[in-house]
Structures are given as C-alpha cells and as structure tokens.
C-alpha cells in the first residue's frame, strides 16, 4: 500500500486555507480530520464573506500571479471531481469566480514597474491609461500624477470564499475525510513521534484526545495561540491584525436617477485597488438586477493591532475608520463621474476582518521548530496571509500537502520559486537568533 494512504493528518482550521489543505491531502489519499470551531455556515473569521479580489497581473515569473493561476487550475479539478461524483454538472467555475475588469490606480513613479507587465503571455490582458486618456479608455477621471491599469482576464475579478469553502469540504468528505464542526483545539504536544491533540466540543463541552502522525495548522489569527506551548517563538513571526470593512451602497432613490451609462460605469469600476497611501480597495459584494450594488470597501494598509482576539469579533470599526472608508468610496465614485453627497450613500454594515501577518507581509507555508529548537517536518503552518491569501488558497494547500507527504511529480521552476518564497521564513528567522532562547 502507498505510504500516503496510511497517513493520519489533522488539519486545524476549516477556512479557505485549512479546507484547501484538507482537500489536497484527501486527494492524495491521506486520512484527514478537519477541525473547525465554527458551525458549517461561517459567522466570523478571515474567510467570512462572499467576495475577494482575484487578480493575476504581475511581472514575468511573479510568484503571486503563479499561485493565483495554479489555484484556478486546482478549482477546475475540484469542480470536475465533484461533478463526476454526483454524475451531473451541478458545480461550475462560475459558482466560485466572477470575471470582471480589475482596475488599479498607481502613482506615476510606478510606471517603470508596471512596464514589466508587458511580456508575451500577458501583454494583451491589460491596458494602461494616463490622466489625459483615462476617461476615454476607462470612463474614469483620475487625480494628477497617477495612471490606471486595467486587467481583463478570465477568472480575474472576484472569488466567493463561502462557496469555495463549501465545495472544498464536500470534496474532503467524498474522499472519506471527517469534518468536526464546533470543535476547538485546546492543547497540542508531541510524544514518541506522535502528536497528542486535545479537542474541546464547544457544543457538549466534552474533551477528546486524538493521536495523529501529521498536522496542518491553518487557524488564521489563532495559530500562535494553538501553538504557544509547542512553538512559542511563533508569536514573534505571526501577528494578529484587523482591518475595518464597510459595506456601502448608493441609496435607491439616487441610484434610480442615474442614467444607464453611469450604472454601467459603476459596474465596470469594481474591483478597484489603489496602490497609493493606505491602499483603498473596493469590490462588489452583492448585485441584483435593478438594485444598487452593495460595495465592500476598506484600506489594505490600514491595519491595527488587536488587544483581545476573542472580543474583536463583537467590536465595531471606529467612527474614524468608517469615515475614512466612506470618503475614499465617495472619491472613487467621483472618478467614475458619479457625484454624490454623504447623505446619498448608506452603510449596510461594517465589521473588522481579522487575519495573521508576518513582518514582510509575505505568507508562510512551512514546517516549524518545536520548543526544543528542533525543526519538525511533521507539522506545517499556513499563515500570514495579510488579506491576500484567497486568490492562491489551493496553491498554499498544495504546498502544505507536498511538505507533509512529499511531492509526487517533478517540480517546475515556478513551483520551486513558490517553495523558496513561502516555505523558508521560519527557518531563516530562527537562524537570526542573537541569544539563547530568543529569536531576534
């Protein structure tokens, strides 16, 4: 029997990263148990919601473009598997992806960087516009000393994490995996090469101890808490952060007064990602025929530390944070030649999005050191997504699977680059330790 068929693997965290890893492990034949502290329908967490920006634009051999494009292939394979299992074409790529133009606003000093996007396989998938040509090309009036880039490629636009998580979980169970909802890991240690994991059933309050040979931890902001005894140094590498998000819409009476050209400009103007300042971003979260679309907006670099991780989910964004988002949204509409006052824009809801962040803001998918400073290759963490993980989730899940079970095919050059980019940070950081018992 193949060795991978005998592996018992525990995946902690059932969001996009954990579900992606669980699916790839189950696909390889591992016996997977997936632990998720929430109910099947998410109510909080970094994977909560119905829209994430997906974009593949980048310089030649850009690793983030690679993980996006590989994830599209992996999602397609998942769709094919689910349809084959159900013997009907129930699942489609359109369930997960909405293809739409992605618009980037750059400062003029980025021009040479953006010029690197013009290579053979990509040059027809995007176009640029200066301040003078932006309205003629894209129907947008932009500030001085800026320029626009618009990407138009299949499956660039937005991804629905709720739908994708559901399909990944279906794949796990159809492969024989077990998913335990409303369960929380409260202890993790290793004895005699076997992980002993204490799990609390949040519904019955009963405890269970599992003995597992391999572990993936993809618990977002809770990763360091789960591993505080096994790998205490991780709190120096992964830091929980929050970003305020607001869901805004033009009031119905104002929206109905817009002409058809303005309504079309509104649809074409999202997703939008500014590369200036706090990096305002906006994406259509919900759109119904004849109704004003609901727009999710925030600032990618408006990140805040968290005092109490358990209480942050109930805390609302501050007035200042919501005011900033609304101001940026209003300015965005002005670029689309839709001129409104504050009273014409209503807030549907606002909440804090929470995730983990590394110092470099680059994700990590890597084995970790135990408290005895020995690298343990039987446990892998997926973390530090910094709000950019969704578009490459299945690539990160694939990498975690290969780190645990070994790669089953010859790696490409871009796969090697992905491994170098995401799989070495904890090793490098640990090597910089200045004093015994300290990481930095």
C-alpha positions as CSV (number, residue, x, y, z in Angstrom):
1,X,0.0,0.0,0.0
2,X,1.2,3.5,-0.8
3,X,2.6,5.2,2.3
4,X,0.4,8.3,1.9
5,X,-2.7,6.1,2.1
6,X,-1.8,5.3,5.7
7,X,-1.1,8.8,6.9
8,X,-3.4,10.3,9.5
9,X,-3.4,14.0,9.2
10,X,-5.2,16.6,11.4
11,X,-6.0,20.0,9.8
12,X,-6.8,22.7,12.3
13,X,-8.9,25.5,10.8
14,X,-11.7,24.9,8.3
15,X,-11.5,28.3,6.4
16,X,-10.1,28.7,2.9
17,X,-6.5,27.7,3.8
18,X,-7.4,24.8,6.0
19,X,-10.1,23.5,3.7
20,X,-7.7,23.8,0.7
21,X,-5.0,21.8,2.6
22,X,-7.6,19.2,3.7
23,X,-8.8,18.7,0.2
24,X,-5.4,18.3,-1.3
25,X,-4.3,15.9,1.5
26,X,-7.5,13.8,1.0
27,X,-7.0,13.9,-2.8
28,X,-3.5,12.3,-2.2
29,X,-5.1,9.5,-0.1
30,X,-4.4,10.8,3.4
31,X,-6.9,10.1,6.2
32,X,-7.9,13.6,7.0
33,X,-9.7,15.0,10.1
34,X,-10.6,18.7,9.8
35,X,-11.3,20.7,12.9
36,X,-13.4,23.9,12.7
37,X,-14.6,25.8,15.8
38,X,-17.5,27.4,14.0
39,X,-20.7,25.9,12.5
40,X,-20.7,25.0,8.8
41,X,-22.0,28.5,8.0
42,X,-19.4,31.0,8.9
43,X,-20.2,34.0,11.1
44,X,-16.7,35.4,11.5
45,X,-13.1,34.9,10.6
46,X,-10.8,35.9,7.8
47,X,-12.6,33.6,5.3
48,X,-16.0,35.1,6.1
49,X,-17.9,36.9,3.3
50,X,-18.9,36.4,-0.3
51,X,-16.2,38.4,-2.2
52,X,-12.4,38.6,-2.5
53,X,-10.5,40.3,-5.3
54,X,-8.8,37.9,-7.6
55,X,-6.0,39.2,-9.9
56,X,-3.2,37.6,-11.8
57,X,-1.4,40.7,-13.1
58,X,2.3,40.8,-12.3
59,X,5.8,40.9,-13.7
60,X,7.2,37.9,-15.5
61,X,7.6,34.9,-13.2
62,X,5.7,36.8,-10.4
63,X,5.0,34.2,-7.7
64,X,1.7,35.7,-6.6
65,X,0.4,35.6,-10.2
66,X,1.6,31.9,-10.3
67,X,-0.3,30.9,-7.1
68,X,-3.5,32.6,-8.5
69,X,-3.3,30.8,-11.8
70,X,-2.5,27.5,-10.2
71,X,-5.4,27.9,-7.9
72,X,-7.7,28.3,-10.9
73,X,-6.5,25.0,-12.3
74,X,-7.0,23.3,-8.9
75,X,-10.5,24.7,-8.5
76,X,-11.3,23.4,-12.0
77,X,-10.0,19.9,-11.0
78,X,-12.2,20.1,-7.8
79,X,-15.2,21.0,-9.9
80,X,-14.6,18.1,-12.2
81,X,-14.2,15.7,-9.3
82,X,-17.5,16.8,-7.6
83,X,-19.4,16.6,-10.9
84,X,-18.0,13.1,-11.5
85,X,-19.0,12.0,-8.0
86,X,-22.6,13.3,-8.4
87,X,-22.8,12.3,-12.1
88,X,-24.3,15.6,-13.0
89,X,-22.9,19.1,-13.9
90,X,-24.1,20.7,-10.7
91,X,-20.9,22.5,-10.0
92,X,-19.4,25.2,-12.2
93,X,-16.4,27.6,-12.1
94,X,-19.0,30.4,-12.2
95,X,-20.1,29.4,-8.8
96,X,-16.7,30.4,-7.4
97,X,-15.4,33.1,-9.8
98,X,-17.0,36.2,-11.2
99,X,-14.9,37.5,-14.2
100,X,-14.8,41.3,-14.4
101,X,-12.2,44.0,-15.1
102,X,-9.8,44.8,-12.2
103,X,-8.7,48.4,-12.1
104,X,-5.5,49.6,-10.3
105,X,-4.6,53.2,-9.6
106,X,-0.9,53.8,-9.5
107,X,1.4,56.8,-8.7
108,X,3.3,58.0,-11.7
109,X,6.6,56.7,-10.2
110,X,5.3,53.1,-10.6
111,X,5.3,53.4,-14.4
112,X,8.6,51.5,-15.0
113,X,7.5,48.8,-12.6
114,X,4.2,48.4,-14.5
115,X,6.0,48.4,-17.8
116,X,7.4,45.0,-16.8
117,X,3.9,43.6,-17.2
118,X,4.3,43.8,-21.0
119,X,5.5,40.3,-21.7
120,X,4.2,37.8,-24.3
121,X,1.8,35.8,-22.3
122,X,0.2,38.8,-20.6
123,X,0.5,41.9,-22.8
124,X,-3.0,41.5,-24.3
125,X,-4.7,41.0,-20.9
126,X,-4.2,44.5,-19.6
127,X,-4.1,48.2,-20.7
128,X,-2.9,51.4,-19.3
129,X,-4.2,55.0,-19.2
130,X,-2.7,58.3,-18.2
131,X,-4.6,61.1,-16.6
132,X,-5.3,62.5,-20.1
133,X,-6.6,59.3,-21.6
134,X,-8.3,57.6,-18.6
135,X,-11.8,58.8,-19.3
136,X,-11.6,58.0,-23.0
137,X,-10.3,54.5,-22.3
138,X,-11.9,53.5,-19.0
139,X,-14.6,56.2,-18.3
140,X,-12.7,57.4,-15.2
141,X,-11.3,60.8,-14.3
142,X,-8.2,60.3,-12.1
143,X,-6.0,62.6,-10.0
144,X,-2.9,64.3,-11.2
145,X,0.4,62.3,-11.2
146,X,-1.4,59.0,-11.4
147,X,-2.3,56.4,-14.1
148,X,-4.6,53.5,-14.4
149,X,-4.0,49.8,-15.2
150,X,-7.0,47.6,-16.1
151,X,-6.7,43.8,-16.1
152,X,-9.1,41.8,-18.1
153,X,-8.6,38.0,-17.9
154,X,-10.8,35.0,-17.3
155,X,-11.4,34.4,-13.6
156,X,-9.8,37.7,-12.6
157,X,-12.4,39.8,-10.8
158,X,-13.8,38.2,-7.6
159,X,-13.9,34.9,-5.8
160,X,-16.7,33.8,-3.4
161,X,-14.9,32.2,-0.4
162,X,-18.1,30.9,1.2
163,X,-19.0,28.9,-2.0
164,X,-15.4,27.6,-2.4
165,X,-15.1,26.5,1.2
166,X,-18.3,24.5,0.8
167,X,-17.1,22.8,-2.3
168,X,-13.7,22.0,-0.7
169,X,-15.4,20.5,2.3
170,X,-17.7,18.4,0.1
171,X,-14.5,17.1,-1.7
172,X,-12.9,16.2,1.7
173,X,-16.0,14.2,2.8
174,X,-16.4,12.5,-0.5
175,X,-12.8,11.3,-0.2
176,X,-13.5,9.8,3.2
177,X,-12.3,12.7,5.4
178,X,-14.0,13.7,8.6
179,X,-15.0,17.3,9.5
180,X,-15.7,18.2,13.1
181,X,-17.6,21.5,13.4
182,X,-17.9,23.4,16.7
183,X,-14.7,21.8,17.9
184,X,-11.7,23.7,19.2
185,X,-8.1,22.6,19.7
186,X,-7.1,23.5,23.3
187,X,-3.8,21.7,23.5
188,X,-1.1,20.2,21.2
189,X,2.1,18.3,22.1
190,X,4.2,15.6,20.7
191,X,5.3,12.3,22.4
192,X,7.2,9.5,20.8
193,X,6.8,11.0,17.3
194,X,3.0,11.2,17.7
195,X,1.1,14.4,18.1
196,X,-1.4,14.4,21.0
197,X,-4.1,16.9,20.4
198,X,-6.7,17.9,23.0
199,X,-10.0,18.9,21.4
200,X,-13.0,20.6,23.1
201,X,-16.5,20.0,21.7
202,X,-17.9,23.5,22.0
203,X,-21.5,22.2,22.0
204,X,-21.3,19.4,24.6
205,X,-18.2,20.8,26.4
206,X,-16.6,17.3,26.3
207,X,-12.9,16.8,25.7
208,X,-11.3,14.4,23.3
209,X,-7.7,13.4,22.8
210,X,-6.5,12.5,19.3
211,X,-3.2,10.8,18.4
212,X,-2.1,12.0,14.9
213,X,1.0,11.5,12.9
214,X,0.9,14.8,10.9
215,X,-0.6,18.2,11.5
216,X,-1.5,21.3,9.4
217,X,-2.3,24.4,11.4
218,X,-4.3,27.0,9.3
219,X,-6.2,28.7,12.1
220,X,-5.6,32.3,11.0
221,X,-5.2,34.7,13.9
222,X,-5.5,31.8,16.4
223,X,-2.4,29.9,15.0
224,X,0.0,31.3,17.6
225,X,-2.4,30.6,20.5
226,X,-2.8,27.0,19.4
227,X,1.0,26.5,19.2
228,X,2.0,28.6,22.1
229,X,3.4,25.6,24.0
230,X,4.7,23.6,21.1
231,X,6.4,26.5,19.2
232,X,6.4,29.6,21.5
233,X,8.6,31.6,19.1
234,X,5.8,31.9,16.5
235,X,4.3,34.9,18.3
236,X,7.3,36.8,17.1
237,X,6.6,35.8,13.5
238,X,2.8,35.9,13.2
239,X,0.9,38.9,14.5
240,X,-2.9,39.1,14.5
241,X,-4.2,42.2,12.7
242,X,-7.5,43.7,12.0
243,X,-8.8,45.8,9.0
244,X,-12.1,47.7,9.1
245,X,-14.5,46.9,6.3
246,X,-17.6,48.8,5.3
247,X,-20.4,47.7,3.0
248,X,-21.8,50.7,1.2
249,X,-24.4,51.4,-1.4
250,X,-25.9,54.3,-3.2
251,X,-29.4,54.9,-1.8
252,X,-32.1,53.5,-4.1
253,X,-33.7,56.9,-4.9
254,X,-30.3,58.3,-6.0
255,X,-29.4,55.1,-7.9
256,X,-32.6,55.1,-9.9
257,X,-31.8,58.7,-11.0
258,X,-28.5,57.6,-12.6
259,X,-28.5,57.2,-16.3
260,X,-27.6,53.8,-17.9
261,X,-24.1,55.0,-18.7
262,X,-23.4,55.8,-15.0
263,X,-24.8,52.5,-13.9
264,X,-22.6,50.7,-16.4
265,X,-19.6,52.7,-15.2
266,X,-20.4,51.7,-11.6
267,X,-20.3,48.0,-12.6
268,X,-17.1,48.4,-14.6
269,X,-15.4,50.4,-11.8
270,X,-15.1,47.4,-9.5
271,X,-13.0,45.7,-8.3
272,X,-10.7,48.6,-7.7
273,X,-7.4,48.6,-5.9
274,X,-5.4,51.8,-5.3
275,X,-1.6,51.4,-4.9
276,X,-1.4,54.8,-3.2
277,X,-1.3,55.6,0.5
278,X,-3.4,53.2,2.6
279,X,-4.3,51.2,-0.5
280,X,-8.1,51.7,-0.7
281,X,-9.8,48.7,-2.3
282,X,-13.4,48.1,-3.2
283,X,-15.4,45.2,-4.7
284,X,-19.0,44.4,-5.5
285,X,-20.2,42.1,-2.7
286,X,-23.8,41.8,-3.9
287,X,-25.6,42.8,-7.1
288,X,-29.2,42.3,-8.1
289,X,-30.9,43.4,-11.2
290,X,-32.3,46.9,-10.9
291,X,-30.9,47.5,-7.5
292,X,-27.9,49.5,-6.3
293,X,-25.0,47.1,-5.8
294,X,-23.5,46.6,-2.3
295,X,-19.8,47.5,-2.3
296,X,-17.3,46.1,0.2
297,X,-14.5,48.7,0.8
298,X,-11.5,49.1,3.1
299,X,-7.9,50.1,3.3
300,X,-5.4,47.2,2.7
301,X,-2.7,49.1,4.7
302,X,-5.0,50.4,7.4
303,X,-4.1,47.6,9.8
304,X,-4.4,47.7,13.5
305,X,-3.1,45.5,16.4
306,X,-5.6,43.6,18.5
307,X,-5.7,43.7,22.3
308,X,-8.2,40.9,22.8
309,X,-8.7,38.4,19.9
310,X,-11.8,36.8,21.4
311,X,-13.6,40.1,21.7
312,X,-12.6,41.7,18.4
313,X,-15.4,39.9,16.6
314,X,-18.0,41.8,18.5
315,X,-16.2,45.2,18.2
316,X,-17.4,47.5,15.5
317,X,-14.9,49.6,13.5
318,X,-14.4,53.1,14.9
319,X,-16.2,56.2,13.5
320,X,-12.8,57.4,12.2
321,X,-12.3,54.2,10.3
322,X,-15.7,54.2,8.8
323,X,-15.4,57.9,7.9
324,X,-12.2,57.2,6.0
325,X,-13.7,54.4,4.0
326,X,-16.7,56.4,3.1
327,X,-14.6,59.3,2.0
328,X,-12.5,57.0,-0.2
329,X,-15.6,55.5,-1.7
330,X,-17.1,58.9,-2.5
331,X,-13.8,59.9,-4.2
332,X,-13.9,56.6,-6.1
333,X,-17.4,57.4,-7.4
334,X,-16.2,60.9,-8.3
335,X,-13.6,59.3,-10.6
336,X,-16.5,57.4,-12.3
337,X,-18.2,60.8,-12.7
338,X,-20.9,59.9,-10.2
339,X,-21.1,62.9,-7.9
340,X,-22.9,62.3,-4.7
341,X,-23.1,63.8,-1.2
342,X,-22.6,61.8,2.0
343,X,-26.3,61.6,2.6
344,X,-26.7,59.7,-0.7
345,X,-24.5,56.9,0.5
346,X,-25.7,54.4,3.1
347,X,-23.8,52.0,5.2
348,X,-25.3,48.5,5.1
349,X,-22.9,47.0,7.7
350,X,-19.4,47.3,9.0
351,X,-17.1,44.9,10.8
352,X,-13.5,44.0,11.5
353,X,-11.7,41.5,9.3
354,X,-9.0,39.6,11.3
355,X,-6.0,37.7,10.0
356,X,-2.4,37.0,10.8
357,X,0.5,39.0,9.3
358,X,4.3,38.4,9.0
359,X,6.9,41.2,9.2
360,X,7.4,41.0,5.5
361,X,3.7,40.7,4.7
362,X,4.5,37.6,2.7
363,X,2.6,34.4,3.6
364,X,4.3,31.4,5.1
365,X,3.7,27.7,4.4
366,X,6.4,25.9,6.3
367,X,7.4,23.3,8.9
368,X,8.2,24.8,12.3
369,X,10.6,24.4,15.2
370,X,9.4,22.9,18.4
371,X,10.2,24.4,21.8
372,X,13.4,22.4,21.9
373,X,14.6,24.2,18.7
374,X,14.4,21.2,16.5
375,X,12.7,21.5,13.1
376,X,9.7,19.2,13.0
377,X,8.7,18.3,9.4
378,X,5.6,16.5,10.5
379,X,3.8,19.8,11.3
380,X,3.2,22.6,8.8
381,X,1.6,26.0,9.4
382,X,-0.2,28.1,6.8
383,X,-0.4,31.7,7.9
384,X,0.5,35.4,7.4
385,X,-2.0,35.8,4.5
386,X,-2.4,39.5,5.2
387,X,-5.6,39.7,3.3
388,X,-4.1,38.4,0.0
389,X,-4.4,34.6,0.5
390,X,-7.8,33.9,-1.1
391,X,-6.7,34.1,-4.7
392,X,-3.9,31.5,-4.1
393,X,-5.5,29.3,-1.4
394,X,-5.3,26.0,-3.3
395,X,-1.6,26.6,-4.2
396,X,-0.9,27.1,-0.5
397,X,-2.9,23.9,0.3
398,X,-0.9,22.0,-2.3
399,X,2.4,23.2,-1.0
400,X,1.4,22.2,2.6
401,X,0.4,18.8,1.3
402,X,3.7,18.3,-0.5
403,X,5.7,19.4,2.5
404,X,4.0,16.7,4.6
405,X,3.7,13.9,2.1
406,X,6.4,14.6,-0.4
407,X,5.9,15.9,-4.0
408,X,4.5,13.2,-6.3
409,X,5.8,14.8,-9.6
410,X,8.8,16.7,-10.8
411,X,8.6,20.4,-9.7
412,X,8.6,23.2,-12.3
413,X,10.8,26.3,-11.9
414,X,7.9,28.4,-10.7
415,X,6.9,25.7,-8.2
416,X,10.5,25.9,-6.8
417,X,10.2,29.6,-6.6
418,X,6.9,29.3,-4.7
419,X,8.6,26.9,-2.3
420,X,11.5,29.3,-1.7
421,X,9.2,32.3,-1.2
422,X,6.8,30.7,1.2
423,X,8.4,27.7,2.8
424,X,11.6,29.1,4.4
425,X,10.7,32.1,6.6
426,X,10.6,30.4,9.9
427,X,13.9,28.7,9.3
428,X,15.6,32.0,8.2
429,X,14.1,33.9,11.1
430,X,15.1,31.3,13.6
431,X,18.7,31.4,12.4
432,X,18.9,35.1,13.3
433,X,18.6,34.4,17.0
434,X,21.0,36.6,18.9
435,X,20.8,35.0,22.3
436,X,19.9,31.6,23.6
437,X,16.1,31.3,23.8
438,X,15.5,34.4,21.7
439,X,14.5,34.7,18.1
440,X,15.7,38.3,17.4
